[in-house]
Amino acid sequence: MSRAEARSKPVLHPEYCKACGRCIEACARDALALGAEIHPLSGLAPVLLDDARCNACGLCVEACPEPWGLVSAEDDAWLADAGARRAEAVARATPPADVPDEALPLRGGRQLVAKGAHAGALGALLAGCRHFFGYPITPSTEGAELMAKLLPRHGGTFLQAASEVATVNMMYGCAAAGRPAMTFTSSPGFSLMLEGISYMIGAQLPGVFVNVMRAGPGLGNVGPAQADLKLACRGLGHGDTHAIALVPATPQEMLDFTMLAFELSFRYRNPVVVLADGYLGQMTGRVVLPDRIVRPGLPGWAVPGDAAHRRNLVTSILLDTGDWEAYNRGLVEKYARISAAEQRAAPYLCDDAEVVVVACNTPAQIAKGAVRALRDEGIRAGLFRPQTVWPFPVKALLPLLGRARSLLVVEASDGQLEDELRLALSHAGARPVDIRHVRRLGGNLPTQREIVEAARAAAGKERAA
């Protein structure tokens, strides 16, 4: 046996190779060369080792700056043994159990007169949220201000981030620890958060985003709008992303839907968006407090930093394309479960309606007045009010189409709600239906008169001037 054969030859782990070339310079036998094929786990082209040329001198191992790129056979055996022992220990370990939320009794029925943004903040506190991250932006700032005032009194943390980008990444960290976290923002700020929301969806992390929509594009103005529906429904950052989007219409629903958002966010391990408009964020209304307040538990999947949860991993990256496709398919299956279970709507006078007005947020309140006025004229009008825009509540809408002559979509955007309606009807295979609209832009809301006139036309009962 030659001396070279008696020595241990190096072992190359291509997934750890940085392709720096130092081992090539150290080798006197030209046994190493630069590779040309990209490794899927590293994104680099690892070096190539010609075992027949190698004389086992070990100089390449000494030159390699990566601890596990080129190793001796002895170190390779130790690494394999350590990996096997760790895998066995992980398999034997008992996964940490979920610590469930606890509903504590509260003297319910107490009434407040509160702004919509304030009601959302109260809903977050009642849902057990004790961590707020955000950056002030009109017309949502009042919600953040109330959280800043109340959280320290309840053992919570309010942190004004340096930007909306910083905000969403702080929420990522808090959510990974299994803690309820939320923010208040408005349209330009929401845009800045979209990349981070995509990361949270990819890592399957909960979090509540209250977006009080204002007019755009660009900086726009602080008037009410509904032009972020496309972001919430179809544009939550890169990748195939979806999140439940709740659309309250009153301060009471701001409180109720924010509480619901936390429940849904942890149920599905996914962000939830509460979409309000600038008018709803600022207007006051009667709010009745619930009979419970939540003491949050701790999910078993979390990584809060203790020994019990040490084996957990939160990530949104899998470098192997097959693994990542399988993971994405799991997300798509979750979206399907959400879409089947979480469609919400509040129909009003729709049972015999020949004209069904479709509206959400503050425009729905205006449309409700228009429906009552139309009924007084003898026109059978109804209001179909989505409470989720994703998933769109098409299952509740389909039974109305047999009687309705027309759908009238009322919104403060250029057809973003109508697009969700049409897409949902198409996916459901619904029969063709006459769809009309009333749209206002730039911080203006549709008026009751505009809705009434459009509904008369849809019913074929226009009045002579």
Beta strands, then each sheet from edge to edge (+ up, - down):
strand 1: 11-12
strand 2: 32-33
strand 3: 48-49
strand 4: 70-71
strand 5: 102-105
strand 6: 111-115
strand 7: 131-134
strand 8: 157-160
strand 9: 181-185
strand 10: 207-215
strand 11: 221-224
strand 12: 244-246
strand 13: 271-277
strand 14: 284-288
strand 15: 292-295
strand 16: 345-348
strand 17: 355-358
strand 18: 381-386
strand 19: 388-390
strand 20: 406-411
strand 21: 434-439
sheet 1: 1+ 4-
sheet 2: 2+ 3-
sheet 3: 5+ 15-
sheet 4: 6+ 14-
sheet 5: 8+ 7+ 9+ 10+ 11-
sheet 6: 8+ 7+ 9+ 10+ 13+ 12+ 19-
sheet 7: 16+ 18- 17- 20- 21-
end
